[in-house]
Amino acid sequence: MRIFFYLHFLCYVTFILPATCTLVDADRCTKRYGHCKRDCLESEKQIDICSSPRKICCTERLYEEDDMF
C-alpha cells in the first residue's frame, strides 16, 4: 500500500505540479511583483507556490482580466 501512495505522490510531483505552477523562493516572487502569503485577497491572483510552508505567491489582478469572466 505504501508503494501505491509513493507512486501517486511521485506522479503528482513529476507531472501535475510542474504543469500547474512552480515552487519559487520569496526573492523570485518579489521579482515577479508578487508577495508570499497564506491566502490571496480577492483583488489578487495566485501565480506560483512559494517554497515556504503553506504560502503562495500572489500578485495584483489586472482590470482587463476581470472583464473576461
Predicted model as a PDB file, atoms N, CA, C, CB and O in Angstrom, pLDDT in the B-factor column:
MODEL        1                                                                  
ATOM      1  N   MET A   1       0.823  -1.192   0.000  1.00 76.00           N  
ATOM      2  CA  MET A   1       0.000   0.000   0.000  1.00 76.00           C  
ATOM      3  C   MET A   1       0.869   1.260   0.000  1.00 76.00           C  
ATOM      4  CB  MET A   1      -0.938  -0.004   1.208  1.00 76.00           C  
ATOM      5  O   MET A   1       0.527   2.253  -0.642  1.00 76.00           O  
ATOM      6  N   ARG A   2       1.969   1.219   0.704  1.00 81.00           N  
ATOM      7  CA  ARG A   2       2.877   2.375   0.729  1.00 81.00           C  
ATOM      8  C   ARG A   2       3.450   2.651  -0.648  1.00 81.00           C  
ATOM      9  CB  ARG A   2       4.015   2.145   1.726  1.00 81.00           C  
ATOM     10  O   ARG A   2       3.663   3.804  -1.022  1.00 81.00           O  
ATOM     11  N   ILE A   3       3.695   1.603  -1.389  1.00 82.00           N  
ATOM     12  CA  ILE A   3       4.255   1.782  -2.731  1.00 82.00           C  
ATOM     13  C   ILE A   3       3.257   2.532  -3.611  1.00 82.00           C  
ATOM     14  CB  ILE A   3       4.617   0.412  -3.365  1.00 82.00           C  
ATOM     15  O   ILE A   3       3.648   3.397  -4.394  1.00 82.00           O  
ATOM     16  N   PHE A   4       1.970   2.202  -3.485  1.00 78.00           N  
ATOM     17  CA  PHE A   4       0.944   2.892  -4.263  1.00 78.00           C  
ATOM     18  C   PHE A   4       0.921   4.383  -3.945  1.00 78.00           C  
ATOM     19  CB  PHE A   4      -0.429   2.278  -3.995  1.00 78.00           C  
ATOM     20  O   PHE A   4       0.868   5.210  -4.855  1.00 78.00           O  
ATOM     21  N   PHE A   5       0.959   4.730  -2.659  1.00 79.00           N  
ATOM     22  CA  PHE A   5       0.962   6.140  -2.272  1.00 79.00           C  
ATOM     23  C   PHE A   5       2.232   6.844  -2.735  1.00 79.00           C  
ATOM     24  CB  PHE A   5       0.816   6.273  -0.760  1.00 79.00           C  
ATOM     25  O   PHE A   5       2.186   7.998  -3.161  1.00 79.00           O  
ATOM     26  N   TYR A   6       3.357   6.157  -2.653  1.00 78.00           N  
ATOM     27  CA  TYR A   6       4.616   6.735  -3.114  1.00 78.00           C  
ATOM     28  C   TYR A   6       4.564   7.001  -4.613  1.00 78.00           C  
ATOM     29  CB  TYR A   6       5.794   5.804  -2.778  1.00 78.00           C  
ATOM     30  O   TYR A   6       4.977   8.068  -5.067  1.00 78.00           O  
ATOM     31  N   LEU A   7       4.059   6.044  -5.384  1.00 76.00           N  
ATOM     32  CA  LEU A   7       3.968   6.239  -6.830  1.00 76.00           C  
ATOM     33  C   LEU A   7       2.990   7.360  -7.180  1.00 76.00           C  
ATOM     34  CB  LEU A   7       3.540   4.939  -7.513  1.00 76.00           C  
ATOM     35  O   LEU A   7       3.237   8.135  -8.104  1.00 76.00           O  
ATOM     36  N   HIS A   8       1.889   7.445  -6.448  1.00 74.00           N  
ATOM     37  CA  HIS A   8       0.919   8.513  -6.672  1.00 74.00           C  
ATOM     38  C   HIS A   8       1.558   9.871  -6.388  1.00 74.00           C  
ATOM     39  CB  HIS A   8      -0.330   8.309  -5.788  1.00 74.00           C  
ATOM     40  O   HIS A   8       1.398  10.805  -7.174  1.00 74.00           O  
ATOM     41  N   PHE A   9       2.280   9.988  -5.273  1.00 74.00           N  
ATOM     42  CA  PHE A   9       2.960  11.237  -4.931  1.00 74.00           C  
ATOM     43  C   PHE A   9       4.027  11.581  -5.962  1.00 74.00           C  
ATOM     44  CB  PHE A   9       3.589  11.140  -3.539  1.00 74.00           C  
ATOM     45  O   PHE A   9       4.157  12.736  -6.368  1.00 74.00           O  
ATOM     46  N   LEU A  10       4.783  10.585  -6.381  1.00 72.00           N  
ATOM     47  CA  LEU A  10       5.838  10.806  -7.371  1.00 72.00           C  
ATOM     48  C   LEU A  10       5.250  11.280  -8.701  1.00 72.00           C  
ATOM     49  CB  LEU A  10       6.651   9.519  -7.582  1.00 72.00           C  
ATOM     50  O   LEU A  10       5.810  12.170  -9.340  1.00 72.00           O  
ATOM     51  N   CYS A  11       4.138  10.701  -9.117  1.00 67.00           N  
ATOM     52  CA  CYS A  11       3.466  11.129 -10.347  1.00 67.00           C  
ATOM     53  C   CYS A  11       2.974  12.565 -10.212  1.00 67.00           C  
ATOM     54  CB  CYS A  11       2.288  10.191 -10.680  1.00 67.00           C  
ATOM     55  O   CYS A  11       3.121  13.362 -11.139  1.00 67.00           O  
ATOM     56  N   TYR A  12       2.392  12.899  -9.066  1.00 65.00           N  
ATOM     57  CA  TYR A  12       1.897  14.257  -8.843  1.00 65.00           C  
ATOM     58  C   TYR A  12       3.028  15.271  -8.916  1.00 65.00           C  
ATOM     59  CB  TYR A  12       1.194  14.354  -7.490  1.00 65.00           C  
ATOM     60  O   TYR A  12       2.905  16.290  -9.595  1.00 65.00           O  
ATOM     61  N   VAL A  13       4.118  15.001  -8.228  1.00 64.00           N  
ATOM     62  CA  VAL A  13       5.247  15.935  -8.193  1.00 64.00           C  
ATOM     63  C   VAL A  13       5.917  16.033  -9.557  1.00 64.00           C  
ATOM     64  CB  VAL A  13       6.270  15.500  -7.135  1.00 64.00           C  
ATOM     65  O   VAL A  13       6.385  17.107  -9.938  1.00 64.00           O  
ATOM     66  N   THR A  14       5.971  14.941 -10.291  1.00 68.00           N  
ATOM     67  CA  THR A  14       6.678  14.920 -11.569  1.00 68.00           C  
ATOM     68  C   THR A  14       5.874  15.543 -12.710  1.00 68.00           C  
ATOM     69  CB  THR A  14       7.036  13.503 -11.926  1.00 68.00           C  
ATOM     70  O   THR A  14       6.428  16.286 -13.520  1.00 68.00           O  
ATOM     71  N   PHE A  15       4.582  15.251 -12.779  1.00 62.00           N  
ATOM     72  CA  PHE A  15       3.810  15.666 -13.946  1.00 62.00           C  
ATOM     73  C   PHE A  15       2.792  16.776 -13.670  1.00 62.00           C  
ATOM     74  CB  PHE A  15       3.101  14.486 -14.505  1.00 62.00           C  
ATOM     75  O   PHE A  15       2.725  17.745 -14.427  1.00 62.00           O  
ATOM     76  N   ILE A  16       2.015  16.655 -12.623  1.00 58.00           N  
ATOM     77  CA  ILE A  16       0.908  17.579 -12.400  1.00 58.00           C  
ATOM     78  C   ILE A  16       1.382  18.908 -11.831  1.00 58.00           C  
ATOM     79  CB  ILE A  16      -0.110  16.958 -11.470  1.00 58.00           C  
ATOM     80  O   ILE A  16       1.000  19.958 -12.347  1.00 58.00           O  
ATOM     81  N   LEU A  17       2.187  18.896 -10.802  1.00 54.00           N  
ATOM     82  CA  LEU A  17       2.632  20.135 -10.168  1.00 54.00           C  
ATOM     83  C   LEU A  17       3.408  21.042 -11.115  1.00 54.00           C  
ATOM     84  CB  LEU A  17       3.485  19.817  -8.971  1.00 54.00           C  
ATOM     85  O   LEU A  17       3.113  22.236 -11.156  1.00 54.00           O  
ATOM     86  N   PRO A  18       4.385  20.550 -11.879  1.00 54.00           N  
ATOM     87  CA  PRO A  18       5.088  21.457 -12.810  1.00 54.00           C  
ATOM     88  C   PRO A  18       4.196  22.031 -13.900  1.00 54.00           C  
ATOM     89  CB  PRO A  18       6.235  20.731 -13.457  1.00 54.00           C  
ATOM     90  O   PRO A  18       4.470  23.118 -14.408  1.00 54.00           O  
ATOM     91  N   ALA A  19       3.138  21.325 -14.268  1.00 52.00           N  
ATOM     92  CA  ALA A  19       2.255  21.831 -15.322  1.00 52.00           C  
ATOM     93  C   ALA A  19       1.369  22.959 -14.811  1.00 52.00           C  
ATOM     94  CB  ALA A  19       1.388  20.700 -15.878  1.00 52.00           C  
ATOM     95  O   ALA A  19       0.983  23.832 -15.589  1.00 52.00           O  
ATOM     96  N   THR A  20       1.039  22.964 -13.527  1.00 54.00           N  
ATOM     97  CA  THR A  20       0.133  23.974 -12.999  1.00 54.00           C  
ATOM     98  C   THR A  20       0.874  25.174 -12.438  1.00 54.00           C  
ATOM     99  CB  THR A  20      -0.745  23.375 -11.932  1.00 54.00           C  
ATOM    100  O   THR A  20       0.466  26.310 -12.679  1.00 54.00           O  
ATOM    101  N   CYS A  21       1.935  24.959 -11.708  1.00 61.00           N  
ATOM    102  CA  CYS A  21       2.689  26.058 -11.132  1.00 61.00           C  
ATOM    103  C   CYS A  21       4.057  25.543 -10.674  1.00 61.00           C  
ATOM    104  CB  CYS A  21       1.912  26.701  -9.951  1.00 61.00           C  
ATOM    105  O   CYS A  21       4.310  24.339 -10.699  1.00 61.00           O  
ATOM    106  N   THR A  22       4.918  26.437 -10.267  1.00 65.00           N  
ATOM    107  CA  THR A  22       6.265  26.070  -9.854  1.00 65.00           C  
ATOM    108  C   THR A  22       6.521  26.549  -8.438  1.00 65.00           C  
ATOM    109  CB  THR A  22       7.309  26.651 -10.816  1.00 65.00           C  
ATOM    110  O   THR A  22       5.867  27.472  -7.954  1.00 65.00           O  
ATOM    111  N   LEU A  23       7.479  25.916  -7.782  1.00 71.00           N  
ATOM    112  CA  LEU A  23       7.897  26.362  -6.461  1.00 71.00           C  
ATOM    113  C   LEU A  23       8.921  27.479  -6.625  1.00 71.00           C  
ATOM    114  CB  LEU A  23       8.484  25.184  -5.629  1.00 71.00           C  
ATOM    115  O   LEU A  23       9.916  27.306  -7.329  1.00 71.00           O  
ATOM    116  N   VAL A  24       8.692  28.607  -5.992  1.00 76.00           N  
ATOM    117  CA  VAL A  24       9.605  29.742  -6.091  1.00 76.00           C  
ATOM    118  C   VAL A  24       9.990  30.205  -4.695  1.00 76.00           C  
ATOM    119  CB  VAL A  24       8.965  30.902  -6.894  1.00 76.00           C  
ATOM    120  O   VAL A  24       9.246  29.997  -3.737  1.00 76.00           O  
ATOM    121  N   ASP A  25      11.149  30.829  -4.584  1.00 74.00           N  
ATOM    122  CA  ASP A  25      11.524  31.425  -3.312  1.00 74.00           C  
ATOM    123  C   ASP A  25      10.964  32.844  -3.238  1.00 74.00           C  
ATOM    124  CB  ASP A  25      13.065  31.427  -3.135  1.00 74.00           C  
ATOM    125  O   ASP A  25      10.452  33.369  -4.226  1.00 74.00           O  
ATOM    126  N   ALA A  26      11.065  33.452  -2.073  1.00 76.00           N  
ATOM    127  CA  ALA A  26      10.466  34.773  -1.855  1.00 76.00           C  
ATOM    128  C   ALA A  26      11.072  35.837  -2.770  1.00 76.00           C  
ATOM    129  CB  ALA A  26      10.636  35.191  -0.398  1.00 76.00           C  
ATOM    130  O   ALA A  26      10.363  36.738  -3.219  1.00 76.00           O  
ATOM    131  N   ASP A  27      12.376  35.747  -3.053  1.00 82.00           N  
ATOM    132  CA  ASP A  27      13.021  36.743  -3.922  1.00 82.00           C  
ATOM    133  C   ASP A  27      12.487  36.672  -5.348  1.00 82.00           C  
ATOM    134  CB  ASP A  27      14.541  36.540  -3.928  1.00 82.00           C  
ATOM    135  O   ASP A  27      12.235  37.701  -5.974  1.00 82.00           O  
ATOM    136  N   ARG A  28      12.316  35.466  -5.854  1.00 81.00           N  
ATOM    137  CA  ARG A  28      11.805  35.323  -7.219  1.00 81.00           C  
ATOM    138  C   ARG A  28      10.353  35.787  -7.313  1.00 81.00           C  
ATOM    139  CB  ARG A  28      11.922  33.865  -7.685  1.00 81.00           C  
ATOM    140  O   ARG A  28       9.941  36.360  -8.322  1.00 81.00           O  
ATOM    141  N   CYS A  29       9.585  35.536  -6.256  1.00 82.00           N  
ATOM    142  CA  CYS A  29       8.194  36.008  -6.224  1.00 82.00           C  
ATOM    143  C   CYS A  29       8.164  37.532  -6.252  1.00 82.00           C  
ATOM    144  CB  CYS A  29       7.457  35.475  -4.964  1.00 82.00           C  
ATOM    145  O   CYS A  29       7.348  38.124  -6.958  1.00 82.00           O  
ATOM    146  N   THR A  30       9.046  38.166  -5.491  1.00 82.00           N  
ATOM    147  CA  THR A  30       9.105  39.624  -5.450  1.00 82.00           C  
ATOM    148  C   THR A  30       9.529  40.192  -6.808  1.00 82.00           C  
ATOM    149  CB  THR A  30      10.077  40.089  -4.353  1.00 82.00           C  
ATOM    150  O   THR A  30       9.044  41.247  -7.216  1.00 82.00           O  
ATOM    151  N   LYS A  31      10.424  39.502  -7.505  1.00 80.00           N  
ATOM    152  CA  LYS A  31      10.849  39.955  -8.832  1.00 80.00           C  
ATOM    153  C   LYS A  31       9.698  39.921  -9.824  1.00 80.00           C  
ATOM    154  CB  LYS A  31      12.002  39.096  -9.344  1.00 80.00           C  
ATOM    155  O   LYS A  31       9.686  40.683 -10.791  1.00 80.00           O  
ATOM    156  N   ARG A  32       8.728  39.039  -9.590  1.00 78.00           N  
ATOM    157  CA  ARG A  32       7.548  38.971 -10.459  1.00 78.00           C  
ATOM    158  C   ARG A  32       6.438  39.854  -9.916  1.00 78.00           C  
ATOM    159  CB  ARG A  32       7.051  37.520 -10.594  1.00 78.00           C  
ATOM    160  O   ARG A  32       5.272  39.678 -10.270  1.00 78.00           O  
ATOM    161  N   TYR A  33       6.794  40.804  -9.057  1.00 82.00           N  
ATOM    162  CA  TYR A  33       5.863  41.776  -8.467  1.00 82.00           C  
ATOM    163  C   TYR A  33       4.783  41.091  -7.623  1.00 82.00           C  
ATOM    164  CB  TYR A  33       5.203  42.611  -9.571  1.00 82.00           C  
ATOM    165  O   TYR A  33       3.619  41.491  -7.641  1.00 82.00           O  
ATOM    166  N   GLY A  34       5.184  40.066  -6.893  1.00 85.00           N  
ATOM    167  CA  GLY A  34       4.244  39.353  -6.033  1.00 85.00           C  
ATOM    168  C   GLY A  34       4.729  39.332  -4.597  1.00 85.00           C  
ATOM    169  O   GLY A  34       5.788  39.871  -4.277  1.00 85.00           O  
ATOM    170  N   HIS A  35       3.947  38.708  -3.742  1.00 86.00           N  
ATOM    171  CA  HIS A  35       4.267  38.561  -2.331  1.00 86.00           C  
ATOM    172  C   HIS A  35       3.875  37.163  -1.894  1.00 86.00           C  
ATOM    173  CB  HIS A  35       3.549  39.637  -1.472  1.00 86.00           C  
ATOM    174  O   HIS A  35       2.840  36.648  -2.318  1.00 86.00           O  
ATOM    175  N   CYS A  36       4.697  36.534  -1.041  1.00 89.00           N  
ATOM    176  CA  CYS A  36       4.367  35.219  -0.493  1.00 89.00           C  
ATOM    177  C   CYS A  36       3.414  35.405   0.677  1.00 89.00           C  
ATOM    178  CB  CYS A  36       5.651  34.451  -0.047  1.00 89.00           C  
ATOM    179  O   CYS A  36       3.739  36.079   1.654  1.00 89.00           O  
ATOM    180  N   LYS A  37       2.228  34.800   0.569  1.00 89.00           N  
ATOM    181  CA  LYS A  37       1.197  34.920   1.596  1.00 89.00           C  
ATOM    182  C   LYS A  37       0.528  33.568   1.792  1.00 89.00           C  
ATOM    183  CB  LYS A  37       0.150  36.001   1.215  1.00 89.00           C  
ATOM    184  O   LYS A  37       0.722  32.641   1.005  1.00 89.00           O  
ATOM    185  N   ARG A  38      -0.264  33.471   2.857  1.00 89.00           N  
ATOM    186  CA  ARG A  38      -1.057  32.248   3.082  1.00 89.00           C  
ATOM    187  C   ARG A  38      -2.281  32.223   2.172  1.00 89.00           C  
ATOM    188  CB  ARG A  38      -1.498  32.148   4.561  1.00 89.00           C  
ATOM    189  O   ARG A  38      -2.622  31.169   1.635  1.00 89.00           O  
ATOM    190  N   ASP A  39      -2.937  33.344   1.992  1.00 90.00           N  
ATOM    191  CA  ASP A  39      -4.119  33.442   1.133  1.00 90.00           C  
ATOM    192  C   ASP A  39      -4.044  34.717   0.302  1.00 90.00           C  
ATOM    193  CB  ASP A  39      -5.423  33.418   1.977  1.00 90.00           C  
ATOM    194  O   ASP A  39      -3.572  35.749   0.778  1.00 90.00           O  
ATOM    195  N   CYS A  40      -4.510  34.640  -0.941  1.00 89.00           N  
ATOM    196  CA  CYS A  40      -4.579  35.831  -1.784  1.00 89.00           C  
ATOM    197  C   CYS A  40      -5.875  36.573  -1.500  1.00 89.00           C  
ATOM    198  CB  CYS A  40      -4.479  35.459  -3.286  1.00 89.00           C  
ATOM    199  O   CYS A  40      -6.899  35.964  -1.192  1.00 89.00           O  
ATOM    200  N   LEU A  41      -5.817  37.888  -1.605  1.00 89.00           N  
ATOM    201  CA  LEU A  41      -7.022  38.692  -1.482  1.00 89.00           C  
ATOM    202  C   LEU A  41      -7.871  38.529  -2.741  1.00 89.00           C  
ATOM    203  CB  LEU A  41      -6.669  40.182  -1.244  1.00 89.00           C  
ATOM    204  O   LEU A  41      -7.409  37.979  -3.740  1.00 89.00           O  
ATOM    205  N   GLU A  42      -9.109  39.006  -2.689  1.00 88.00           N  
ATOM    206  CA  GLU A  42      -9.968  38.914  -3.875  1.00 88.00           C  
ATOM    207  C   GLU A  42      -9.443  39.766  -5.023  1.00 88.00           C  
ATOM    208  CB  GLU A  42     -11.390  39.340  -3.530  1.00 88.00           C  
ATOM    209  O   GLU A  42      -9.719  39.479  -6.188  1.00 88.00           O  
ATOM    210  N   SER A  43      -8.685  40.815  -4.698  1.00 88.00           N  
ATOM    211  CA  SER A  43      -8.132  41.680  -5.743  1.00 88.00           C  
ATOM    212  C   SER A  43      -6.799  41.154  -6.272  1.00 88.00           C  
ATOM    213  CB  SER A  43      -7.951  43.096  -5.209  1.00 88.00           C  
ATOM    214  O   SER A  43      -6.156  41.815  -7.088  1.00 88.00           O  
ATOM    215  N   GLU A  44      -6.371  39.960  -5.812  1.00 90.00           N  
ATOM    216  CA  GLU A  44      -5.109  39.365  -6.238  1.00 90.00           C  
ATOM    217  C   GLU A  44      -5.364  37.995  -6.855  1.00 90.00           C  
ATOM    218  CB  GLU A  44      -4.128  39.251  -5.050  1.00 90.00           C  
ATOM    219  O   GLU A  44      -6.440  37.418  -6.700  1.00 90.00           O  
ATOM    220  N   LYS A  45      -4.354  37.489  -7.556  1.00 88.00           N  
ATOM    221  CA  LYS A  45      -4.435  36.147  -8.110  1.00 88.00           C  
ATOM    222  C   LYS A  45      -3.168  35.379  -7.762  1.00 88.00           C  
ATOM    223  CB  LYS A  45      -4.646  36.193  -9.641  1.00 88.00           C  
ATOM    224  O   LYS A  45      -2.113  35.975  -7.545  1.00 88.00           O  
ATOM    225  N   GLN A  46      -3.275  34.054  -7.710  1.00 87.00           N  
ATOM    226  CA  GLN A  46      -2.139  33.198  -7.411  1.00 87.00           C  
ATOM    227  C   GLN A  46      -1.349  32.963  -8.684  1.00 87.00           C  
ATOM    228  CB  GLN A  46      -2.596  31.858  -6.791  1.00 87.00           C  
ATOM    229  O   GLN A  46      -1.919  32.615  -9.718  1.00 87.00           O  
ATOM    230  N   ILE A  47      -0.016  33.155  -8.611  1.00 85.00           N  
ATOM    231  CA  ILE A  47       0.798  32.912  -9.794  1.00 85.00           C  
ATOM    232  C   ILE A  47       1.758  31.746  -9.606  1.00 85.00           C  
ATOM    233  CB  ILE A  47       1.573  34.157 -10.151  1.00 85.00           C  
ATOM    234  O   ILE A  47       2.140  31.110 -10.588  1.00 85.00           O  
ATOM    235  N   ASP A  48       2.158  31.447  -8.371  1.00 83.00           N  
ATOM    236  CA  ASP A  48       3.063  30.344  -8.088  1.00 83.00           C  
ATOM    237  C   ASP A  48       2.893  29.898  -6.651  1.00 83.00           C  
ATOM    238  CB  ASP A  48       4.520  30.743  -8.361  1.00 83.00           C  
ATOM    239  O   ASP A  48       2.108  30.477  -5.901  1.00 83.00           O  
ATOM    240  N   ILE A  49       3.637  28.860  -6.266  1.00 83.00           N  
ATOM    241  CA  ILE A  49       3.672  28.384  -4.886  1.00 83.00           C  
ATOM    242  C   ILE A  49       5.045  28.719  -4.319  1.00 83.00           C  
ATOM    243  CB  ILE A  49       3.377  26.840  -4.796  1.00 83.00           C  
ATOM    244  O   ILE A  49       6.063  28.383  -4.924  1.00 83.00           O  
ATOM    245  N   CYS A  50       5.082  29.380  -3.163  1.00 85.00           N  
ATOM    246  CA  CYS A  50       6.348  29.728  -2.528  1.00 85.00           C  
ATOM    247  C   CYS A  50       6.944  28.495  -1.863  1.00 85.00           C  
ATOM    248  CB  CYS A  50       6.153  30.862  -1.496  1.00 85.00           C  
ATOM    249  O   CYS A  50       6.219  27.582  -1.467  1.00 85.00           O  
ATOM    250  N   SER A  51       8.253  28.474  -1.745  1.00 81.00           N  
ATOM    251  CA  SER A  51       8.922  27.338  -1.124  1.00 81.00           C  
ATOM    252  C   SER A  51       8.703  27.313   0.380  1.00 81.00           C  
ATOM    253  CB  SER A  51      10.408  27.372  -1.430  1.00 81.00           C  
ATOM    254  O   SER A  51       8.961  26.291   1.016  1.00 81.00           O  
ATOM    255  N   SER A  52       8.235  28.411   0.966  1.00 78.00           N  
ATOM    256  CA  SER A  52       7.891  28.430   2.382  1.00 78.00           C  
ATOM    257  C   SER A  52       6.660  27.557   2.610  1.00 78.00           C  
ATOM    258  CB  SER A  52       7.639  29.883   2.875  1.00 78.00           C  
ATOM    259  O   SER A  52       5.806  27.458   1.729  1.00 78.00           O  
ATOM    260  N   PRO A  53       6.559  26.931   3.764  1.00 78.00           N  
ATOM    261  CA  PRO A  53       5.408  26.053   4.012  1.00 78.00           C  
ATOM    262  C   PRO A  53       4.073  26.789   3.973  1.00 78.00           C  
ATOM    263  CB  PRO A  53       5.563  25.374   5.351  1.00 78.00           C  
ATOM    264  O   PRO A  53       3.907  27.817   4.630  1.00 78.00           O  
ATOM    265  N   ARG A  54       3.133  26.268   3.210  1.00 85.00           N  
ATOM    266  CA  ARG A  54       1.754  26.755   3.117  1.00 85.00           C  
ATOM    267  C   ARG A  54       1.646  28.206   2.672  1.00 85.00           C  
ATOM    268  CB  ARG A  54       1.077  26.599   4.440  1.00 85.00           C  
ATOM    269  O   ARG A  54       0.745  28.916   3.117  1.00 85.00           O  
ATOM    270  N   LYS A  55       2.537  28.661   1.810  1.00 87.00           N  
ATOM    271  CA  LYS A  55       2.436  30.026   1.293  1.00 87.00           C  
ATOM    272  C   LYS A  55       2.397  29.997  -0.225  1.00 87.00           C  
ATOM    273  CB  LYS A  55       3.616  30.895   1.788  1.00 87.00           C  
ATOM    274  O   LYS A  55       2.995  29.132  -0.864  1.00 87.00           O  
ATOM    275  N   ILE A  56       1.680  30.962  -0.787  1.00 87.00           N  
ATOM    276  CA  ILE A  56       1.555  31.077  -2.235  1.00 87.00           C  
ATOM    277  C   ILE A  56       1.983  32.471  -2.666  1.00 87.00           C  
ATOM    278  CB  ILE A  56       0.107  30.780  -2.693  1.00 87.00           C  
ATOM    279  O   ILE A  56       1.928  33.417  -1.880  1.00 87.00           O  
ATOM    280  N   CYS A  57       2.402  32.592  -3.904  1.00 88.00           N  
ATOM    281  CA  CYS A  57       2.835  33.873  -4.456  1.00 88.00           C  
ATOM    282  C   CYS A  57       1.624  34.552  -5.088  1.00 88.00           C  
ATOM    283  CB  CYS A  57       3.989  33.684  -5.504  1.00 88.00           C  
ATOM    284  O   CYS A  57       1.040  34.031  -6.039  1.00 88.00           O  
ATOM    285  N   CYS A  58       1.254  35.701  -4.565  1.00 90.00           N  
ATOM    286  CA  CYS A  58       0.082  36.445  -5.048  1.00 90.00           C  
ATOM    287  C   CYS A  58       0.523  37.744  -5.699  1.00 90.00           C  
ATOM    288  CB  CYS A  58      -0.905  36.734  -3.891  1.00 90.00           C  
ATOM    289  O   CYS A  58       1.494  38.368  -5.271  1.00 90.00           O  
ATOM    290  N   THR A  59      -0.192  38.141  -6.727  1.00 89.00           N  
ATOM    291  CA  THR A  59       0.065  39.414  -7.380  1.00 89.00           C  
ATOM    292  C   THR A  59      -1.276  40.074  -7.699  1.00 89.00           C  
ATOM    293  CB  THR A  59       0.922  39.223  -8.673  1.00 89.00           C  
ATOM    294  O   THR A  59      -2.310  39.406  -7.728  1.00 89.00           O  
ATOM    295  N   GLU A  60      -1.255  41.367  -7.935  1.00 88.00           N  
ATOM    296  CA  GLU A  60      -2.489  42.096  -8.214  1.00 88.00           C  
ATOM    297  C   GLU A  60      -3.094  41.655  -9.544  1.00 88.00           C  
ATOM    298  CB  GLU A  60      -2.226  43.608  -8.228  1.00 88.00           C  
ATOM    299  O   GLU A  60      -2.374  41.362 -10.498  1.00 88.00           O  
ATOM    300  N   ARG A  61      -4.415  41.610  -9.593  1.00 84.00           N  
ATOM    301  CA  ARG A  61      -5.116  41.307 -10.843  1.00 84.00           C  
ATOM    302  C   ARG A  61      -5.124  42.554 -11.723  1.00 84.00           C  
ATOM    303  CB  ARG A  61      -6.574  40.814 -10.567  1.00 84.00           C  
ATOM    304  O   ARG A  61      -5.176  43.684 -11.238  1.00 84.00           O  
ATOM    305  N   LEU A  62      -5.071  42.317 -12.992  1.00 77.00           N  
ATOM    306  CA  LEU A  62      -5.251  43.414 -13.935  1.00 77.00           C  
ATOM    307  C   LEU A  62      -6.735  43.592 -14.167  1.00 77.00           C  
ATOM    308  CB  LEU A  62      -4.501  43.150 -15.274  1.00 77.00           C  
ATOM    309  O   LEU A  62      -7.481  42.614 -14.198  1.00 77.00           O  
ATOM    310  N   TYR A  63      -7.161  44.800 -14.327  1.00 68.00           N  
ATOM    311  CA  TYR A  63      -8.588  45.060 -14.507  1.00 68.00           C  
ATOM    312  C   TYR A  63      -9.124  44.420 -15.776  1.00 68.00           C  
ATOM    313  CB  TYR A  63      -8.849  46.553 -14.537  1.00 68.00           C  
ATOM    314  O   TYR A  63     -10.304  44.072 -15.830  1.00 68.00           O  
ATOM    315  N   GLU A  64      -8.291  44.253 -16.800  1.00 58.00           N  
ATOM    316  CA  GLU A  64      -8.746  43.641 -18.042  1.00 58.00           C  
ATOM    317  C   GLU A  64      -9.077  42.169 -17.832  1.00 58.00           C  
ATOM    318  CB  GLU A  64      -7.686  43.795 -19.135  1.00 58.00           C  
ATOM    319  O   GLU A  64      -9.929  41.629 -18.536  1.00 58.00           O  
ATOM    320  N   GLU A  65      -8.417  41.501 -16.871  1.00 55.00           N  
ATOM    321  CA  GLU A  65      -8.675  40.088 -16.620  1.00 55.00           C  
ATOM    322  C   GLU A  65     -10.065  39.892 -16.029  1.00 55.00           C  
ATOM    323  CB  GLU A  65      -7.612  39.506 -15.682  1.00 55.00           C  
ATOM    324  O   GLU A  65     -10.700  38.870 -16.287  1.00 55.00           O  
ATOM    325  N   ASP A  66     -10.543  40.835 -15.253  1.00 52.00           N  
ATOM    326  CA  ASP A  66     -11.862  40.722 -14.640  1.00 52.00           C  
ATOM    327  C   ASP A  66     -12.979  40.814 -15.674  1.00 52.00           C  
ATOM    328  CB  ASP A  66     -12.043  41.801 -13.588  1.00 52.00           C  
ATOM    329  O   ASP A  66     -14.042  40.220 -15.495  1.00 52.00           O  
ATOM    330  N   ASP A  67     -12.743  41.555 -16.751  1.00 53.00           N  
ATOM    331  CA  ASP A  67     -13.770  41.733 -17.766  1.00 53.00           C  
ATOM    332  C   ASP A  67     -14.012  40.466 -18.571  1.00 53.00           C  
ATOM    333  CB  ASP A  67     -13.390  42.858 -18.689  1.00 53.00           C  
ATOM    334  O   ASP A  67     -15.075  40.314 -19.172  1.00 53.00           O  
ATOM    335  N   MET A  68     -13.043  39.552 -18.595  1.00 53.00           N  
ATOM    336  CA  MET A  68     -13.165  38.342 -19.385  1.00 53.00           C  
ATOM    337  C   MET A  68     -14.171  37.377 -18.786  1.00 53.00           C  
ATOM    338  CB  MET A  68     -11.824  37.672 -19.516  1.00 53.00           C  
ATOM    339  O   MET A  68     -14.766  36.591 -19.524  1.00 53.00           O  
ATOM    340  N   PHE A  69     -14.383  37.405 -17.484  1.00 52.00           N  
ATOM    341  CA  PHE A  69     -15.233  36.416 -16.832  1.00 52.00           C  
ATOM    342  C   PHE A  69     -16.534  36.974 -16.440  1.00 52.00           C  
ATOM    343  CB  PHE A  69     -14.574  35.854 -15.647  1.00 52.00           C  
ATOM    344  O   PHE A  69     -17.366  36.262 -15.877  1.00 52.00           O  
TER     345      PHE A  69                                                      
ENDMDL                                                                          
END                                                                             
